[in-house]
């Protein structure tokens, strides 16, 4: 095994890095080659449906597979409506527009998420306001959220305003981090108290559930991603899901360039977006949906192997989801103990040099240049998770 010169010259980081790498290789039963964080798996009708799509010549924004994909997604998740789009980011953009977020509004969100969450808020010329997370699910802390709303906001004419910035607060945008449902029921309850909309970033949480309700199905709208690293993939793609007919109709209209139905003319009644999922992507996705539960089982099996190989490790622990939910096992995380967190980068260096694609959690939104000027609450939990979490290979393609 190739070794590297570590930043810390003492023996401990070398030893724990080696234990870390060997534990991953034991669980995955892959002794050579690259252990990717995620890889798509194709187990069913992908080639068949793609060939049908190509032969039909409907490969762009119109075609039967896009409709089929939406219907199958609705059936799988138990929601009433789904609108397939070109990416999860596009779906976030349309979701915020659909629920009425306006320029200069504030959206309460998490600092611990992929950058697309915050980007979408800026797309609509609104401002993210970051609320710290809680340690059990990595999601927005309902207690901190409630405390902020109680102490830092004021109601005027039925709308909520930030006492400091004097901006209207119109929406809460929580993320189900790594597919683990956040405390969404508590968040929705708080939102209703203050008459705020909820857009769930469930990009990573396809098939995760709380009390038999799918992640993304609690708020006004939810958003999913089908990028190549997700549970199932359409190559690139996303979807907006909702139980509101009005919001679904609005989202579909905006995502199809706001074009009015007409037998031959081109009439657009507002600024729209070319975000509809192409039929060829939906063909791939339709085949993937058919195998979604099988893929989920494979990922769960790998997680059980990780639980065994990491069971006796002393310098950290494999993160376990809360017991009151169904997790989709999207991305597995190892958390270093506080006394060993200084070795995080040593472990990441060693792992990647030795063909194990380990990654830190995302850089906090509050540390990114694009968002550092916006209002930030105290976020000690998010900072600690950033310092201690390492993501490990979590694909469904291992034995």
C-alpha positions in Angstrom: 0.0 0.0 0.0 1.3 3.4 -0.9 1.9 5.7 2.0 2.3 9.5 2.2 4.2 12.0 4.3 1.7 13.1 6.8 1.3 16.7 8.0 1.7 15.5 11.6 4.9 13.6 12.0 3.9 11.6 15.1 2.7 8.0 14.9 -1.0 8.4 15.8 -2.4 9.9 12.6 -0.6 7.2 10.5 -2.1 4.5 12.6 -5.7 5.7 12.7 -5.6 6.5 9.0 -4.5 3.0 8.2 -7.2 1.5 10.5 -9.8 3.8 8.8 -8.8 2.7 5.3 -8.6 -1.0 6.1 -12.0 -0.9 7.8 -13.6 0.6 4.7 -11.9 -2.0 2.4 -13.0 -4.8 4.7 -16.7 -3.6 4.6 -16.7 -3.1 0.8 -14.7 -6.3 0.1 -12.8 -4.3 -2.5 -9.0 -4.6 -2.0 -7.9 -2.8 -5.2 -9.0 -0.1 -7.5 -10.8 3.1 -6.6 -13.5 3.0 -4.0 -15.8 5.9 -5.2 -18.0 7.8 -2.9 -21.0 6.9 -5.1 -21.4 5.2 -8.5 -24.6 4.8 -10.4 -25.8 1.2 -10.8 -27.9 0.0 -13.7 -29.7 -3.2 -12.9 -32.9 -3.2 -15.1 -34.4 -1.7 -18.2 -32.1 1.3 -18.7 -30.8 0.3 -22.1 -34.2 -0.9 -23.3 -35.9 2.4 -22.3 -33.1 4.6 -23.7 -33.3 2.7 -27.0 -37.1 3.1 -27.1 -36.7 6.8 -26.5 -34.1 7.3 -29.2 -36.1 5.3 -31.7 -39.2 7.4 -31.0 -37.2 10.6 -31.7 -38.7 12.3 -28.6 -35.5 12.9 -26.7 -36.0 16.5 -25.6 -38.6 18.3 -23.4 -41.6 16.3 -24.7 -42.3 12.6 -24.6 -44.0 9.8 -22.7 -41.1 8.9 -20.4 -41.2 12.2 -18.6 -44.9 11.6 -17.8 -44.2 8.0 -16.8 -41.4 9.1 -14.6 -43.6 11.6 -12.8 -46.4 9.0 -12.3 -44.0 6.4 -11.0 -42.4 8.9 -8.6 -45.8 9.8 -7.2 -46.6 6.1 -6.7 -43.3 5.4 -5.0 -43.5 8.4 -2.6 -47.2 8.6 -1.9 -47.5 12.3 -2.9 -50.1 13.8 -5.2 -48.0 15.6 -7.7 -44.5 15.6 -9.2 -42.9 17.9 -11.7 -39.8 16.6 -13.3 -37.0 19.1 -14.0 -33.5 19.4 -15.4 -31.8 19.4 -12.0 -32.5 19.6 -8.3 -31.2 23.2 -8.3 -33.7 24.1 -10.9 -36.4 22.5 -8.8 -35.3 24.5 -5.8 -35.5 27.7 -7.8 -39.0 27.0 -9.0 -40.1 25.8 -5.6 -39.1 29.2 -4.0 -40.9 31.1 -6.8 -44.0 28.9 -6.5 -44.5 29.5 -2.8 -44.2 33.2 -3.3 -40.7 34.1 -2.1 -40.0 37.7 -3.4 -36.9 39.8 -3.9 -35.5 41.2 -0.7 -37.2 38.5 1.4 -35.3 36.4 3.9 -35.4 32.6 3.9 -34.4 30.8 7.0 -32.1 27.9 6.1 -29.2 25.8 7.2 -25.4 26.5 6.9 -24.8 22.8 6.6 -25.9 21.9 3.1 -24.7 21.7 -0.5 -24.3 25.1 -2.0 -27.3 24.7 -4.4 -29.6 25.3 -1.4 -28.3 28.8 -0.8 -27.7 29.5 -4.5 -31.4 29.0 -5.2 -32.3 31.6 -2.6 -30.1 34.1 -4.3 -31.6 33.2 -7.7 -34.8 34.8 -6.5 -33.0 37.8 -5.1 -33.8 36.8 -1.5 -31.4 36.5 1.4 -30.4 33.3 3.3 -30.4 33.6 7.1 -28.6 30.7 8.6 -30.0 28.8 11.7 -27.7 26.3 13.4 -28.3 22.5 13.2 -28.8 19.9 15.8 -26.5 17.0 16.2 -28.9 14.1 15.8 -30.0 14.6 12.2 -27.6 17.4 11.1 -30.8 19.4 10.2 -32.1 22.8 11.3 -32.5 22.8 15.1 -36.2 23.5 15.8 -35.4 25.0 19.2 -33.0 27.5 17.7 -35.4 28.2 15.0 -38.3 28.9 17.4 -36.1 31.0 19.6 -35.0 33.2 16.7 -38.5 33.7 15.5 -39.7 34.5 19.0 -37.0 37.0 19.8 -35.9 38.5 16.5 -39.0 38.9 14.5 -42.1 41.2 14.5 -45.5 40.8 12.8 -46.9 43.5 10.7 -50.2 43.2 8.8 -50.0 39.5 8.9 -46.4 39.2 7.6 -43.3 38.5 9.5 -40.2 40.8 9.6 -36.7 40.6 10.9 -36.3 43.2 13.6 -32.7 43.9 12.7 -32.7 43.9 8.9 -36.4 44.9 8.5 -36.7 42.4 5.7 -39.8 40.2 5.3 -39.3 36.5 6.3 -41.4 34.4 4.0 -40.0 30.8 4.0 -38.1 28.1 5.8 -35.8 25.9 3.7 -34.5 22.9 5.7 -32.3 20.2 4.2 -32.5 16.5 4.9 -28.7 16.1 5.1 -27.2 12.9 3.7 -30.8 11.5 3.3 -31.5 11.6 7.0 -34.8 13.4 7.6 -34.4 16.5 9.7 -36.9 17.2 12.5 -39.3 18.3 9.8 -42.6 17.8 11.7 -41.4 20.2 14.4 -40.2 22.7 11.7 -43.5 22.6 9.9 -45.4 23.2 13.1 -43.3 26.2 13.8 -43.8 27.5 10.3 -47.5 27.3 10.6 -47.4 29.3 13.9 -45.7 32.1 12.0 -47.5 31.7 8.7 -44.3 30.8 6.8 -44.0 28.5 3.8 -41.7 25.4 3.9 -39.7 24.2 1.0 -38.0 20.9 1.8 -34.6 20.3 0.3 -35.0 16.5 0.0 -32.4 16.3 -2.8 -30.6 13.4 -1.1 -33.6 11.9 0.7 -35.5 9.9 -1.9 -37.4 7.1 0.0 -36.5 8.4 3.4 -39.6 8.6 5.6 -41.0 9.8 8.9 -44.2 8.2 10.1 -44.8 6.7 6.7 -44.6 10.1 5.0 -41.8 10.6 2.5 -39.2 13.3 3.0 -40.3 16.2 0.8 -44.0 15.5 1.6 -44.3 17.5 4.8 -43.8 21.1 3.6 -45.6 23.1 0.9 -43.2 21.6 -1.6 -40.3 19.3 -1.6 -37.3 19.0 -4.0 -35.5 15.9 -5.2 -32.2 15.4 -7.1 -31.4 12.6 -9.6 -27.8 13.5 -10.2 -25.4 10.6 -10.9 -24.5 10.3 -7.2 -28.0 9.9 -5.9 -30.0 6.8 -5.0 -31.3 6.7 -8.5 -30.2 8.8 -11.4 -31.5 10.4 -14.6 -28.0 11.5 -15.5 -28.9 15.0 -14.5 -32.3 15.9 -13.2 -34.6 16.8 -10.3 -38.2 17.0 -9.3 -40.6 19.1 -7.3 -43.1 17.2 -5.3 -46.2 18.5 -3.5 -49.7 17.7 -2.4 -51.0 21.1 -3.6 -52.6 21.1 -7.1 -52.2 24.9 -7.2 -48.4 24.8 -6.5 -47.9 21.8 -8.9 -49.6 23.7 -11.7 -47.6 26.8 -11.0 -44.3 24.9 -10.9 -45.0 23.1 -14.2 -46.0 26.3 -15.9 -42.8 28.2 -14.7 -40.6 25.2 -15.6 -41.9 25.1 -19.2 -41.1 28.7 -20.1 -44.5 29.9 -18.9 -46.0 28.9 -22.3 -49.8 28.9 -22.6 -51.4 26.0 -24.4 -52.2 26.9 -28.0 -52.3 24.7 -31.1 -49.7 26.7 -33.0 -48.8 30.1 -31.4 -46.1 31.0 -28.8 -47.7 32.9 -25.9 -45.9 33.2 -22.6 -47.7 35.0 -19.8 -44.8 35.6 -17.5 -41.0 35.1 -17.2 -40.5 31.3 -17.3 -37.6 28.9 -17.3 -36.6 26.1 -19.6 -36.3 23.5 -16.8 -38.4 20.6 -17.9 -36.7 17.2 -17.7 -35.8 15.9 -21.2 -37.6 12.7 -22.2 -34.2 10.8 -22.6 -33.2 11.6 -19.0 -36.7 10.5 -17.8 -36.3 7.2 -19.8 -33.2 6.4 -17.7 -35.0 7.5 -14.6 -38.1 5.4 -15.2 -35.9 2.3 -15.4 -34.0 3.3 -12.2 -37.3 3.8 -10.3 -38.2 0.2 -11.1 -35.1 -0.9 -9.2 -35.1 1.8 -6.5 -36.1 -0.6 -3.6 -33.5 -3.1 -4.7 -30.8 -0.4 -4.7 -31.9 0.7 -1.3 -31.5 -2.9 0.1 -28.0 -3.1 -1.3 -27.0 0.2 0.3 -28.5 -0.9 3.6 -26.5 -4.2 3.5 -23.3 -2.2 3.0 -24.1 0.0 6.0 -24.6 -3.1 8.1 -21.1 -4.2 7.1 -19.7 -0.8 8.1 -21.4 -1.1 11.5 -19.5 -4.3 12.1 -16.0 -3.1 10.8 -16.2 0.2 12.7 -17.7 -1.4 15.9 -14.5 -1.4 18.0 -12.8 1.7 16.7 -11.9 4.1 19.5 -11.1 7.3 17.6 -14.6 8.0 16.3 -17.9 6.4 15.4 -20.0 5.5 12.4 -23.0 7.9 12.5 -26.3 6.2 13.1 -29.7 7.7 12.1 -32.4 8.3 14.7 -34.6 5.2 15.3 -37.9 6.9 14.6 -37.4 7.2 10.9 -36.7 5.3 7.7 -33.4 6.3 6.2 -32.4 5.8 2.5 -28.7 5.2 3.4 -27.6 7.7 0.8 -24.3 8.7 2.3 -22.5 7.2 5.3 -20.5 9.3 7.7 -17.8 8.6 10.2 -17.4 11.2 13.1 -14.1 11.7 14.7 -14.1 12.2 18.5 -13.2 15.7 19.6 -9.8 14.7 20.8 -9.0 13.3 17.4 -10.6 15.9 15.1 -7.2 17.5 14.4 -6.3 14.4 12.4 -9.2 14.8 10.0 -7.1 16.1 7.1 -4.4 13.4 7.7 -7.1 10.8 7.3 -8.5 12.4 4.2 -5.1 12.7 2.6 -4.2 9.1 3.4 -7.5 7.7 2.3 -7.5 9.4 -1.1 -3.9 8.6 -1.8 -4.8 5.0 -1.2 -7.8 5.0 -3.6 -10.5 5.4 -0.9 -12.6 8.4 -1.9 -13.3 10.0 1.5 -14.6 13.5 1.8 -15.2 16.1 4.5 -18.7 17.5 4.9 -19.4 20.5 2.7 -17.8 23.8 3.6 -20.3 25.8 5.7 -22.3 28.3 3.7 -21.2 31.0 6.1 -17.6 30.4 5.1 -18.2 30.9 1.4 -17.5 34.3 -0.1 -20.9 34.5 -1.8 -22.8 34.2 1.5 -20.4 35.5 4.2 -22.0 39.0 4.2 -25.5 37.7 5.1 -27.0 37.5 8.5 -25.7 34.5 10.6 -26.9 33.2 13.9 -24.4 31.5 16.2 -23.7 28.1 14.7 -21.4 26.0 17.0 -23.0 22.6 16.0 -22.5 23.2 12.3 -18.9 24.2 12.9 -18.2 21.1 15.0 -19.7 18.8 12.4 -17.6 20.4 9.7 -14.5 19.7 11.8 -15.3 16.1 12.6 -17.4 14.4 9.9 -15.8 12.3 7.1 -18.0 10.8 4.4 -17.1 7.3 3.1 -17.8 5.2 0.1 -21.6 4.5 0.1 -22.4 3.0 -3.3 -24.8 0.2 -4.1 -22.2 -1.5 -6.4 -20.3 -3.3 -3.7 -21.0 -7.0 -2.8 
